[in-house]
Amino acid sequence: MLLERFLRYVAVDTTANPAVEAKPTSPGQWELLRMLEGELKEMGAAEVELHEEGYLTATIPASPQEEGAGKGREPVIGFLAHVDTSPDAPGANIKPQIHERGGETIITSDGTTLLGADDKAGVAEIMTAAQILLGPEAPPHGKIRLAFTTDEEIGRGTEGFDVERFGADWAYTLDGGPLGELEWENFNAAEARVEIEGRSAHPGDAKGKMVNATRVAVEIDGALPAGERPETTSGREGFYHLMRVEGTVERASMQYIIRDHDREKFEARKRVLAEEVAKHQGARVTITDQYYNMREVLERHPHVVERARRAMQAAGVEPVEKPIRGGTDGARLSWEGLPCPNLFAGGENFHSLKELTNLNTMKKAVETILGIARRGALLVAAIAVATPLMAAKPKQTQTDREYWAEQAYKLSKPILEPMSRGELRETMPMGYSPTWDGRDPDVAWMEAFGRLMAGIAPWIALPDDGTPEGAMRAELRGYALKSYANAVDPESPDYLGWRTTSAQVLVDAAYVANSLMRAPEALWEPLDEVTKARYVAEFRQLMRIPAWYNNWILFRAMIDALLLMVGEEHDAHSLYLSVAKVGEWYVGDGWYSDGPEFSLDYYNSYVIHPMMVETTEVMTAKKARLPLTHDLALRRMQRYNVLLERLISPEGAYPPMGRSITYRMGVFQSLALSAWKYGLPERLTNGGVRSALTAVMHRLFDSGAVYNSAGYLVFGFAGEQPDIADYYTNTGSLYMTSLVFLPLGLPASAPFWTDPAEAWTAKRAWAGEPFQKDYHESVMK
């Protein structure tokens, strides 16, 4: 089946033609795509689509035994291969030759053409695996997506490819070489075009007049490091490669490609060339990035590589992992939001008359595809929320900011990505406390979305900057904006429970409002007018819900404050009274009572201080009548923050006291808010607070015990401890932990991130080092 299929595909001339602008660039590519389209339909594949952009996609539905079981928990996995062949050697009239050598079946051409194993071996392997997965003996598997692209050999393989429409969580290209190749690291790549304008003069009278453009070109190239060229480098070493040079005295041009696996060195190479060109009058350079190292993406999705490793090992294949001194379609797709390493397909000697493939290796590639697709023992994907790649950057080399960003991304993506597609309710497994009080559970998804966004809004609002962290932010921001729209769209499956009869909706609508308040330019202003009007209507109708006589009155205040901020009608009287009443509950030394009776818990940080400070800030800016000043509210929060920092032990632990301790690092919202927006109290330092919070994060997150196998938070404090969940706790409630990430809203150059690490108060105290004493402070007025 596999051999016959491969021989049928190589018979079609699919040579890519770089001189043609249309895509695909040769008629044979259309011919092979149509052949595959027919075969997929005959097999029973679903959603078989031949796209006008020049690629074919199809779906293998989840196996029957998986339907209704763990709905939405199995990821959608994609497999891709390209149908075109290289223009470097003839690709028509291929006459395959089959050789038996020591138990191996080797396939070559007759020596006058290439074979076409690059990448028709990958095409044949995916099609063979598809036939098995669509058959009666298929192993249990989730939904699988297939794609066959064109013109990969001339750098246009992903051109027009719609990643969002493809709909896979991650994918694999079958475009590698010998047995076991697993490639998840490639060059960062740029093209540079140098144009030089000279000045001609008669050679006999040229002194002081002539500027020889060709000579300038030689000088520029000669100034680049001689040992950093393709012919003198290997492994991860980067280079400058002069591809073309043309010139006369009056005008010259050069074309370079710049390559390096390390992003910092890659950026430095571009600067070196640009600075050298700038030394020469009349010379200018245009540098265009082509693709980036997919390792930077796959380090954030280690399960994708680990799943391939496990599948290979199950097939009796030892993975061979090495950096690619080039690029793949997978690299581009990874940076477009589809993590996509490259797997072996069996071919060797690509782009030459000596090209060959090994049928035995091709069969192992099919087994690897089936192993990746299989649900069950190989389902390591979701475990990996905290499993590093074997060769990934060691944790000890991470900066604190890199670690925080990694954790924020890991927490956020399982919520925002499906919600952006209107699939959160379908895919997020919702759990409820063992003592659940029976309230309408419909609000649970609003809890997840609103609480998460209140914590990460300032971070994803930062401008794009071309860094790996910037790519994470941009990805999440794109998901978030679509999620905000779905949240209030009555036609969306993810329309949140705004109209429920449960009073709980008031609480979590306030966190949605808070998220918009914290990043209005990035999250409110880009919303279309219909969506904005829907939010205003939903917020107003919530005024039907009476607030409990405690911190809940601040939820009404937060919603009114947002309406005031965006210029919409609000209840000014209710806003004033809410702030006034909480102000009356201030008991001193930075603590508010939560209602008439004082509770020793963390609600001063979960709710009271942040909402008092941010609400009075808006009221001050809008010149609303205030019962107490923003300055007073802020000074009270800063006094509380001094005490809150002292609760962090030398080991990065804190007391599990009071209600709602399943909210984990939400305990530190007020401290995080000050670090981000208002500055820390004078008695605290950036390096000390950052170090303390990082220590708590490591203690909490590094074990992986706070996530379930699908990547969502579990009930508990230090791990999975369901019995400590409160009667109002559901899975969505737990995303209050995101509130600690507010300092990520500061740029990486801010002192909070650049100041040296320091020991925090308890660490200094228990180490016998000097530390500040603490005294009562009156912040009554």
Secondary structure, DSSP 8 states (H G I E B T S, - for coil): -HHHHHHHHHTS--B--TT--SSSSSHHHHHHHHHHHHHHHHHT-EEEEEETTTEEEEEE---GGGTTSSTT-S--EEEEEE--B-TTS--SS---EEEEETTEEEEE--SSS---HHHHHHHHHHHHHHHHHTSTT---B--EEEEEES-GGGT-TTTT--HHHH--SEEEEEEE-STTBEE--B-EEEEEEEEEE-B---GGG-TTT-B-HHHHHHHHHHHS-TT-SGGG--TT--EEEEEEEEE-SSEEEEEEEEEESSHHHHHHHHHHHHHHHHTSTTEEEEEEEEE--THHHHTT-HHHHHHHHHHHHHTT---B---BSS--HHHHHHHTT----EEE-SEESTTSTT-EEEHHHHHHHHHHHHHHHB-STT--TGGGGG---TTS--GGGS-HHHHHHHHHHHHHHHHHHHHHTT-HHHHS---B-TT-----GGGHHHHHHHHHHHHHHHHHTS---SSHHHHHHHHHHHHHHHHHHHHT-TTSTT---TT-S-THHHHHHHHHHHHHHHSIIIIITTS-HHHHHHHHHHHHHGGGS---SSTTHHHHHHHHHHHHHTT----HHHHHHHHHHHHHTEEETTEE-SSSS---SSHIIIIIHHHHHHHHHHHHHTT---SS-HHHHHHHHHHHHHHHHHTS-TTS-----STTGGGGGGGGHHHHHIIIII---TTS-HHHHHHHHHHHHHHHHTT-TTB-TTS-B-SSSSS--GGG--TT-BGGGGGGGGGGGGGGGS-TTSHHHHS-----HHHHHHTT-------------
